[in-house]
Amino acid sequence: MQKRMNISSGAKWEDIVGYSRAVRVGSTVEVAGTTAVDEQGNVVGLNDAYEQTRFILAKIEKALTAAGASLKDIVRTRMFVTDISKWEEIGRAHGEVFRTIKPAASMIEVKGLISPELLVEIEVTAILSE
């Protein structure tokens, strides 16, 4: 059986809701839906989908590093957005990070996220190369 590693960001919501920022089993790392909320609970990039996306991807990179992975190990991104008309801003930030990595990607418009200030939520799957 492969060992499971739970990675915590320390957010109070992890214990309340019962989730981990990321989970690694074997060579696979799943990073939970991640939003532009900093360690003090403040939303970063108010009304700016590009800045929120950049912050989220940096936050995801931290979780991957804690799991022994990196952005280059990402094979799939899932972007949940509250306003699909902002797709170019979100896509530009995604492209700046993944231009050469080119994971499979989805961008899905949703009715809302946990706070109306949040415009983007991203989750990823990474598989470490053997």
C-alpha positions as CSV (number, residue, x, y, z in Angstrom):
1,M,0.0,0.0,0.0
2,Q,1.2,3.5,-0.9
3,K,1.8,6.0,1.9
4,R,-0.6,9.0,2.1
5,M,0.7,12.4,3.0
6,N,-1.7,15.2,3.9
7,I,-0.4,18.7,3.5
8,S,-2.0,21.5,5.5
9,S,-1.8,25.2,4.9
10,G,-2.9,25.8,8.5
11,A,-6.2,27.5,7.5
12,K,-8.9,27.1,10.1
13,W,-11.3,25.9,7.5
14,E,-9.3,22.7,7.0
15,D,-10.4,21.3,10.3
16,I,-13.9,22.8,10.2
17,V,-14.7,21.4,6.7
18,G,-12.4,18.3,7.0
19,Y,-10.0,18.7,4.1
20,S,-6.3,19.1,3.3
21,R,-4.7,21.7,1.1
22,A,-3.1,18.8,-0.8
23,V,-2.8,15.1,-0.6
24,R,0.0,13.0,-2.0
25,V,-0.4,9.2,-2.5
26,G,2.6,7.7,-4.3
27,S,3.5,9.9,-7.2
28,T,0.2,11.6,-7.4
29,V,-0.6,15.0,-5.7
30,E,-4.1,16.4,-5.6
31,V,-4.4,20.1,-4.6
32,A,-7.7,21.2,-3.2
33,G,-9.7,24.1,-4.7
34,T,-7.6,27.1,-4.0
35,T,-8.8,30.7,-3.8
36,A,-7.0,34.1,-3.4
37,V,-7.2,34.3,0.4
38,D,-4.0,35.1,2.2
39,E,-2.8,33.7,5.5
40,Q,-4.6,36.5,7.4
41,G,-7.9,35.6,5.7
42,N,-7.9,38.6,3.4
43,V,-8.9,38.3,-0.3
44,V,-6.0,39.3,-2.6
45,G,-6.7,41.1,-5.8
46,L,-10.2,42.4,-5.1
47,N,-12.1,42.8,-8.4
48,D,-9.1,41.6,-10.4
49,A,-9.3,38.1,-11.8
50,Y,-5.8,38.2,-13.2
51,E,-4.2,39.0,-9.8
52,Q,-6.4,36.4,-8.0
53,T,-5.3,33.8,-10.5
54,R,-1.6,34.7,-10.1
55,F,-1.9,34.6,-6.3
56,I,-3.7,31.2,-6.4
57,L,-1.1,29.6,-8.6
58,A,1.7,30.8,-6.2
59,K,-0.3,29.3,-3.3
60,I,-0.7,26.0,-5.3
61,E,3.1,26.0,-5.9
62,K,3.7,26.2,-2.1
63,A,1.5,23.2,-1.5
64,L,3.2,21.2,-4.3
65,T,6.6,22.0,-2.9
66,A,5.5,20.7,0.6
67,A,4.4,17.5,-1.2
68,G,7.8,17.2,-3.0
69,A,6.4,18.3,-6.3
70,S,6.6,21.3,-8.5
71,L,4.5,23.2,-11.1
72,K,6.1,21.1,-13.9
73,D,4.5,18.0,-12.4
74,I,1.0,19.4,-13.0
75,V,-1.0,17.4,-15.5
76,R,-4.4,19.0,-15.0
77,T,-5.8,22.3,-13.9
78,R,-9.5,23.0,-13.2
79,M,-10.4,26.7,-13.0
80,F,-13.8,27.6,-11.6
81,V,-14.7,31.2,-12.4
82,T,-17.7,33.4,-11.5
83,D,-17.6,35.4,-14.7
84,I,-16.5,33.7,-17.9
85,S,-16.2,37.0,-19.6
86,K,-13.0,37.4,-17.6
87,W,-11.5,34.3,-19.3
88,E,-8.7,36.3,-21.0
89,E,-7.4,37.7,-17.7
90,I,-7.5,34.3,-16.1
91,G,-6.1,32.6,-19.1
92,R,-3.2,35.1,-19.4
93,A,-2.2,34.4,-15.8
94,H,-2.5,30.7,-16.3
95,G,-0.5,30.9,-19.5
96,E,2.3,32.8,-17.9
97,V,2.8,29.9,-15.5
98,F,2.0,27.0,-17.8
99,R,3.0,28.1,-21.3
100,T,5.7,25.4,-21.6
101,I,4.2,22.8,-19.2
102,K,0.8,22.8,-21.0
103,P,-1.3,20.6,-18.6
104,A,-4.8,19.6,-19.6
105,A,-7.1,22.5,-18.4
106,S,-10.7,23.3,-17.9
107,M,-12.3,26.7,-17.2
108,I,-15.9,26.4,-15.9
109,E,-18.2,29.2,-15.0
110,V,-20.0,28.7,-11.7
111,K,-22.8,30.5,-10.0
112,G,-20.6,31.6,-7.1
113,L,-17.8,30.7,-4.8
114,I,-17.7,30.7,-1.0
115,S,-17.4,34.5,-0.9
116,P,-18.7,37.0,-3.6
117,E,-15.2,38.7,-3.5
118,L,-13.6,35.5,-4.9
119,L,-13.6,35.4,-8.7
120,V,-11.5,32.2,-9.3
121,E,-10.9,28.9,-7.6
122,I,-8.3,26.4,-9.0
123,E,-7.6,22.8,-8.2
124,V,-4.8,20.8,-9.8
125,T,-3.5,17.3,-10.2
126,A,0.2,16.6,-10.3
127,I,2.0,13.4,-11.1
128,L,5.7,13.2,-10.3
129,S,7.9,11.8,-13.0
130,E,9.5,8.5,-12.1
